[in-house]
Amino acid sequence: LQDTAVPVARAIALCKDDTVLGAPFQILEFVEGQVVRRRSQLEALGRRAIDGCVDSLIRVLVDLHSIDPAAVGLADFGKPDGYLERQVRRWGSQWD
């Protein structure tokens, strides 16, 4: 996704040698930001900042869903068949 509108950390290195860490891995650039793990941390940001984050999230999701997976080398990533059914089933179980 690096050369798309979707914001992603720049890849620095890729190691496919399983003997190094037990699995392939990559090293990405550091991206400055704040990790929010608790509701109190989120609320401390204030309504304006929260609204900005939500708007940014929606824009990123629009950009992500506008990408053709095959065009960026992700044609075989995930399970596109039956996605909607799986998603609705998950939402239903989460709601329950």
C-alpha positions as CSV (number, residue, x, y, z in Angstrom):
1,L,0.0,0.0,0.0
2,Q,3.1,2.2,0.2
3,D,2.4,3.9,-3.2
4,T,-1.3,4.5,-2.6
5,A,-3.3,7.2,-0.7
6,V,-3.5,4.9,2.3
7,P,-1.1,6.1,5.0
8,V,1.4,3.4,6.0
9,A,4.8,3.4,7.6
10,R,7.6,3.2,5.1
11,A,9.2,-0.2,4.9
12,I,12.9,-0.2,5.7
13,A,13.9,-3.8,5.5
14,L,12.4,-7.3,4.9
15,C,13.9,-10.5,6.3
16,K,12.5,-13.7,4.9
17,D,14.9,-15.9,6.9
18,D,12.9,-17.9,9.5
19,T,16.1,-18.7,11.4
20,V,16.5,-15.1,12.6
21,L,13.4,-14.7,14.7
22,G,11.4,-17.8,13.9
23,A,9.3,-16.2,11.2
24,P,9.7,-13.7,8.4
25,F,9.6,-10.0,9.6
26,Q,10.0,-6.5,8.4
27,I,11.3,-3.3,9.9
28,L,9.2,-0.2,9.4
29,E,10.0,3.5,9.9
30,F,8.9,5.1,13.3
31,V,5.7,7.0,13.0
32,E,5.1,9.6,15.7
33,G,1.8,9.3,17.4
34,Q,-0.2,8.6,20.5
35,V,-1.5,5.2,21.4
36,V,-4.9,5.3,23.2
37,R,-5.7,2.2,25.2
38,R,-8.3,3.5,27.6
39,R,-11.5,5.5,27.4
40,S,-10.1,8.0,29.9
41,Q,-7.1,8.6,27.5
42,L,-9.5,9.2,24.6
43,E,-11.7,11.5,26.6
44,A,-8.7,13.6,27.7
45,L,-8.1,14.4,24.0
46,G,-11.3,16.4,23.8
47,R,-14.2,16.3,21.5
48,R,-12.6,18.3,18.7
49,A,-9.6,15.9,18.5
50,I,-11.8,12.8,18.7
51,D,-14.0,14.1,15.9
52,G,-10.8,14.8,13.8
53,C,-9.6,11.2,14.4
54,V,-13.0,9.8,13.4
55,D,-13.0,11.9,10.2
56,S,-9.5,10.7,9.4
57,L,-10.4,7.1,10.0
58,I,-13.3,7.4,7.6
59,R,-11.2,9.0,4.9
60,V,-8.5,6.3,5.3
61,L,-11.2,3.5,5.0
62,V,-12.6,5.2,1.8
63,D,-9.0,5.3,0.4
64,L,-8.4,1.6,1.4
65,H,-11.6,0.4,-0.1
66,S,-10.9,2.2,-3.4
67,I,-7.8,0.1,-4.0
68,D,-7.9,-2.9,-6.3
69,P,-6.0,-5.6,-4.3
70,A,-4.7,-7.2,-7.4
71,A,-3.2,-3.9,-8.6
72,V,-1.0,-3.6,-5.5
73,G,0.0,-7.3,-5.3
74,L,-2.6,-8.4,-2.7
75,A,-4.8,-10.5,-4.9
76,D,-4.2,-13.6,-2.8
77,F,-4.4,-11.9,0.6
78,G,-7.3,-12.6,2.8
79,K,-10.6,-14.4,1.9
80,P,-12.7,-12.1,-0.3
81,D,-15.3,-14.8,-1.1
82,G,-18.1,-14.7,1.5
83,Y,-16.7,-11.6,3.2
84,L,-20.1,-9.9,3.8
85,E,-21.6,-13.0,5.3
86,R,-18.7,-13.5,7.7
87,Q,-18.7,-9.8,8.6
88,V,-22.5,-9.8,9.4
89,R,-22.1,-13.0,11.4
90,R,-19.3,-11.5,13.4
91,W,-21.2,-8.3,14.1
92,G,-24.2,-10.4,15.2
93,S,-22.1,-12.4,17.6
94,Q,-20.5,-9.2,18.9
95,W,-23.9,-7.7,19.4
96,D,-25.1,-10.8,21.3
